[in-house]
Amino acid sequence: GTEGQLSEKELRRAAGDILHDWEKRALAGKPIPPVRRALAAPSRDRGPTPAEMLMAKYKQRKDAGLI
């Protein structure tokens, strides 16, 4: 699909519209929500990713001459 693929002109307009809406909200006296902090990345290793497992299986089969 093409969702999220805006040209620079379209992106500027969309950002301007959002900023305008927040400006109207602030001028009306409505509260602006606090900035949310990003979640920290997991500190411990969770093992191989699915892509890493597939690559290991591929290399194992290639080394065995099956591919």
Backbone as ProteinMPNN parsed JSONL, in Angstrom:
{"seq_chain_A": "GTEGQLSEKELRRAAGDILHDWEKRALAGKPIPPVRRALAAPSRDRGPTPAEMLMAKYKQRKDAGLI", "coords_chain_A": {"N_chain_A": [[0.803, -1.174, 0.0], [0.199, 2.365, -0.032], [0.184, 3.797, 2.269], [1.301, 6.276, 4.472], [3.264, 7.21, 2.796], [4.101, 10.008, 1.905], [4.518, 12.921, -0.122], [6.933, 15.602, 0.133], [5.581, 18.034, 0.161], [2.953, 17.24, 0.79], [3.428, 16.138, 3.297], [4.29, 18.373, 4.759], [1.912, 19.843, 4.721], [0.174, 18.111, 6.128], [1.465, 18.023, 8.625], [1.263, 20.725, 9.293], [-1.52, 20.959, 9.516], [-2.019, 19.324, 11.749], [-0.531, 20.69, 13.688], [-1.928, 23.1, 13.682], [-4.403, 22.25, 14.696], [-3.621, 21.544, 17.321], [-2.808, 24.02, 18.198], [-5.235, 25.451, 18.22], [-6.505, 23.968, 20.19], [-4.888, 24.494, 22.45], [-5.238, 27.262, 22.684], [-7.897, 27.298, 23.365], [-7.791, 26.607, 25.934], [-7.591, 24.001, 26.679], [-5.95, 21.171, 28.143], [-2.58, 20.208, 27.372], [-1.304, 17.08, 26.67], [1.196, 15.345, 28.652], [4.643, 14.797, 27.653], [5.487, 11.655, 26.472], [7.584, 9.124, 27.698], [9.928, 7.066, 25.996], [9.858, 3.512, 25.861], [12.233, 1.505, 27.541], [14.735, -0.509, 26.014], [14.777, -4.108, 26.056], [16.813, -5.53, 28.581], [18.117, -7.966, 28.703], [19.416, -10.608, 26.634], [17.332, -12.159, 24.337], [17.645, -14.428, 22.857], [18.029, -16.0, 19.576], [16.705, -14.269, 16.727], [13.785, -14.808, 14.632], [14.634, -14.484, 11.955], [17.384, -14.878, 12.198], [17.41, -17.547, 13.004], [16.366, -18.802, 10.712], [18.414, -18.177, 8.885], [20.565, -19.583, 10.004], [19.637, -22.21, 9.708], [19.524, -22.324, 6.924], [22.273, -21.997, 6.273], [23.283, -24.307, 7.471], [22.052, -26.321, 5.946], [23.138, -25.658, 3.471], [25.869, -26.083, 3.889], [25.771, -28.821, 4.203], [25.331, -29.61, 1.676], [22.808, -29.738, 0.632], [21.59, -27.688, -0.617]], "CA_chain_A": [[0.0, 0.0, 0.0], [0.905, 3.644, -0.069], [-0.03, 4.52, 3.515], [2.501, 6.844, 5.077], [4.241, 7.619, 1.796], [3.689, 11.336, 1.477], [5.547, 13.791, -0.686], [7.315, 16.627, 1.115], [4.498, 19.025, 0.207], [1.844, 16.636, 1.53], [3.87, 15.982, 4.677], [4.249, 19.706, 5.378], [0.51, 20.208, 4.924], [-0.37, 17.278, 7.204], [2.053, 18.499, 9.881], [0.661, 22.029, 9.561], [-2.894, 20.737, 9.983], [-1.948, 18.805, 13.118], [-0.065, 21.789, 14.537], [-3.04, 24.05, 13.78], [-5.384, 21.674, 15.624], [-3.095, 21.657, 18.686], [-2.811, 25.442, 18.544], [-6.616, 25.775, 18.588], [-6.778, 23.295, 21.461], [-4.187, 25.225, 23.512], [-5.883, 28.568, 22.839], [-9.196, 27.075, 23.998], [-7.551, 26.315, 27.344], [-7.55, 22.561, 26.941], [-4.592, 20.772, 28.529], [-1.738, 19.482, 26.429], [-0.821, 15.918, 27.412], [2.639, 15.347, 28.878], [5.472, 14.038, 26.722], [5.638, 10.273, 26.94], [8.939, 8.598, 27.56], [10.029, 5.826, 25.237], [10.157, 2.345, 26.677], [13.621, 1.056, 27.451], [14.926, -1.78, 25.328], [15.021, -5.195, 27.006], [18.218, -5.545, 28.987], [18.762, -9.267, 28.51], [19.306, -11.18, 25.302], [16.196, -13.074, 24.278], [17.927, -15.514, 21.938], [18.055, -15.626, 18.16], [15.464, -13.808, 16.105], [13.35, -15.754, 13.6], [15.485, -14.348, 10.766], [18.67, -15.515, 12.506], [17.199, -18.998, 13.009], [16.249, -19.233, 9.317], [19.733, -18.088, 8.259], [21.368, -20.689, 10.519], [19.141, -23.426, 9.063], [19.958, -22.247, 5.529], [23.716, -22.264, 6.209], [23.491, -25.71, 7.818], [21.672, -27.118, 4.774], [24.083, -25.356, 2.395], [27.116, -26.781, 4.217], [25.535, -30.253, 4.03], [25.187, -29.859, 0.251], [21.401, -29.932, 0.281], [21.125, -26.53, -1.388]], "C_chain_A": [[0.859, 1.256, 0.0], [0.701, 4.438, 1.213], [1.293, 5.042, 4.045], [3.546, 7.304, 4.084], [3.792, 8.947, 1.199], [4.85, 12.071, 0.832], [5.869, 14.85, 0.364], [6.204, 17.662, 1.271], [3.317, 18.494, 1.025], [2.185, 16.496, 3.011], [3.83, 17.312, 5.414], [2.81, 20.124, 5.663], [-0.09, 19.417, 6.084], [0.162, 17.734, 8.56], [1.464, 19.848, 10.271], [-0.76, 21.898, 10.087], [-2.909, 20.256, 11.43], [-1.526, 19.912, 14.077], [-1.172, 22.823, 14.74], [-4.096, 23.545, 14.77], [-4.912, 21.802, 17.07], [-3.064, 23.113, 19.14], [-4.217, 25.875, 18.971], [-6.961, 25.184, 19.952], [-6.143, 24.054, 22.624], [-4.841, 26.579, 23.759], [-7.253, 28.45, 23.509], [-9.039, 26.723, 25.474], [-7.542, 24.842, 27.685], [-6.119, 22.157, 27.269], [-3.875, 20.031, 27.4], [-1.168, 18.296, 27.193], [0.692, 15.958, 27.584], [3.368, 14.511, 27.823], [5.67, 12.647, 27.296], [7.06, 9.812, 26.707], [8.905, 7.292, 26.774], [10.351, 4.681, 26.187], [11.609, 1.943, 26.475], [13.674, -0.288, 26.731], [15.158, -2.875, 26.367], [16.508, -5.308, 27.317], [18.89, -6.886, 28.732], [18.515, -9.78, 27.096], [18.191, -12.219, 25.302], [16.428, -14.215, 23.29], [17.866, -15.063, 20.49], [16.678, -15.187, 17.663], [15.024, -14.85, 15.08], [14.208, -15.683, 12.333], [16.836, -15.021, 10.994], [18.535, -17.036, 12.511], [17.082, -19.529, 11.584], [17.599, -19.21, 8.613], [20.625, -19.232, 8.728], [20.946, -22.002, 9.861], [19.588, -23.47, 7.602], [21.439, -22.592, 5.401], [24.021, -23.726, 6.514], [23.164, -26.602, 6.622], [22.646, -26.902, 3.613], [25.397, -26.092, 2.628], [26.978, -28.288, 4.027], [25.345, -30.615, 2.555], [23.753, -30.079, -0.197], [20.846, -28.78, -0.545], [22.123, -26.249, -2.489]], "O_chain_A": [[2.088, 1.192, 0.029], [1.009, 5.629, 1.252], [2.29, 4.321, 4.062], [4.62, 7.75, 4.489], [3.185, 8.994, 0.129], [6.01, 11.87, 1.191], [5.161, 14.979, 1.363], [5.92, 18.113, 2.381], [2.752, 19.212, 1.851], [1.333, 16.71, 3.874], [3.388, 17.377, 6.561], [2.52, 20.691, 6.717], [-0.785, 19.983, 6.928], [-0.592, 17.824, 9.529], [1.194, 20.092, 11.447], [-1.164, 22.63, 10.99], [-3.711, 20.723, 12.239], [-2.1, 20.053, 15.157], [-1.337, 23.356, 15.837], [-4.617, 24.313, 15.578], [-5.706, 22.13, 17.952], [-3.269, 23.408, 20.317], [-4.375, 26.583, 19.966], [-7.627, 25.824, 20.766], [-6.774, 24.239, 23.664], [-4.984, 27.001, 24.907], [-7.717, 29.396, 24.148], [-10.03, 26.559, 26.186], [-7.491, 24.474, 28.858], [-5.174, 22.735, 26.733], [-4.489, 19.331, 26.596], [-0.598, 18.483, 28.268], [1.396, 16.539, 26.757], [2.78, 13.635, 27.188], [5.986, 12.491, 28.476], [7.659, 10.074, 25.663], [7.957, 6.514, 26.884], [11.035, 4.867, 27.194], [12.144, 2.033, 25.369], [12.753, -1.099, 26.839], [15.681, -2.599, 27.446], [17.352, -5.197, 26.427], [20.107, -6.942, 28.56], [17.527, -9.425, 26.454], [18.132, -13.067, 26.193], [15.476, -14.904, 22.924], [17.672, -13.88, 20.209], [15.643, -15.67, 18.121], [15.827, -15.7, 14.697], [14.478, -16.709, 11.709], [17.374, -15.661, 10.09], [19.445, -17.739, 12.072], [17.633, -20.584, 11.27], [17.906, -20.11, 7.832], [21.369, -19.796, 7.926], [21.795, -22.816, 9.497], [19.983, -24.522, 7.1], [21.826, -23.378, 4.536], [24.906, -24.321, 5.9], [23.911, -27.531, 6.316], [22.948, -27.832, 2.864], [25.975, -26.656, 1.699], [27.96, -28.964, 3.722], [25.212, -31.792, 2.218], [23.519, -30.562, -1.305], [19.756, -28.883, -1.109], [21.936, -25.313, -3.268]]}, "name": "protein", "num_of_chains": 1, "seq": "GTEGQLSEKELRRAAGDILHDWEKRALAGKPIPPVRRALAAPSRDRGPTPAEMLMAKYKQRKDAGLI"}
